[in-house]
Amino acid sequence: QLQLAASGGGLVQPGGSRRPSCVGSGLPIDYYPIGWFRQAPGKEREGVSCISGYGIYTNYADSGKGRFTISRDNAKNTVYLQMNSLKPEDTAVYYCAAGPYCSEVGDTVDLYVYDYWGQGTRVTVSS
């Protein structure tokens, strides 16, 4: 069974960058589309970005377009989310998950598409 572990969160100043990682174990992640999600305090979990198994397809929520870049290194069984120009409203717990296809992102994300979830990593954007 595939297991995912998200890491790389932390405290970052507004305008700064962070690159959380999602590492798979138990199975190769090559065939799995993998998404990043976030949940801010008191809010629903939303889709941030998703990447297809071999990285040909990606999608981004409007909130991250132009600032976030999703990528994957299947040789390392790892998916990354490069986040630049961070804003306080990006503060959230970030999760990764794998499923049979990429769902829509943003607040219309279908979380039930994703079968395997990692634990969250907290990103706090504050001065």
N, C-alpha and C positions, 0 to 999 in steps of 0.2 A: 504494500500500500504506500502511496505517495505521502510523504510528510513535508511540510513547508515550515521554514523558520525565518521570520522577518527580523532584521536588526538594522542598526545604523541611525536610529532616532537620536534625539538629544535637544539641547537648547541652542538656538541660533538667533542671531540678531536680525531684525528686519532688513531686507535687501541681501541677506546672506544665502548660502547654498547648503544643501544636504543631499546625500545620496543613500537612501535606504537600500538594503539588499534583501532578496528573498532566495534562500538556498533550499533546494530540494534534496530529499534523501529517500531511500527505499526503492525508488524507480527513477529512470531517467526522465527529465522533464521535456525532452525534445518534442514530443507529440502534443504537449498540453499548451493550449492558450493559457496565459496567466495574466490576471488582473491585479491592479492595486486599488485599494479602497481606503476611505478614511471616515472616521466618526468623531465629530467634535462633541464636546459636552452638551447634553440636552438636544442633540440633533440625530436624525436618522443617518445610517451608514450610506455613503454615496460612492459611486464608482469614479475613480480618478483617471485611470488609463488601463488599456489592455493591449497585449501583444500576442500575435498568433505563434504557433509552435516553432516556426523557423524565422519569425521576425519580419515576415513580408507585410503583414497587416498590423497597423496600430491605430488606436483611437484615443482621444483625449476629451475630458470634460472641458467645457468652456472656461472654467475657473483656472485651468492649468495650461491652456494652449499658449504657446510661445514661451512658456517658463519651464515646463516639465518635459522631460524626455525619458521614455521607457526604452529599455534595451535588454538583451539577453545574451548570455554566453553559455550555450548548451554544454560546452566542454567542462565548464565549472558548475553546471547544474544551477545556474544563478540568473535571476532577473533583477535588474536595477531600476530605480526611479530617480533620475537626476532632477533635483528641484532647485531652480535658481530664482533670484529676485523674490525671495520668500516674504510673505506678508503675515501680519498677526492672524488674519482669518484662515491661514493655512494650518494653524494649530489644531492638532487632532491626533488620534491614534491611527496609525496607518497599518493596514492589513494587506496580505497578498493571498491569492487563492487561484486554484487551477480548475479548469472545467473543459467541456468538450468544444466550446466555442466562446468567442468574446461577446458578452452581452453589450447592450448600450451602456453608456456611462452617465455620469451626472446623477440626478435624483430619479431618473427613470431606469436605473440599473435593475436587472433581475438577479438578485443575489442567489436564487435557487439554481441558477445555471451552474454554479461552482460547487464542486464536490469536495474539494480539499482546501482547508483553510489553515493558514499559519496564525500564530499568536501575534498580537499587535506590537508595534514599536511606536513610542510616543515622540512626536515632534512638537516642540514648543517654540514659537517665534515670538520673541519678546526682547525688549531692550533692558 
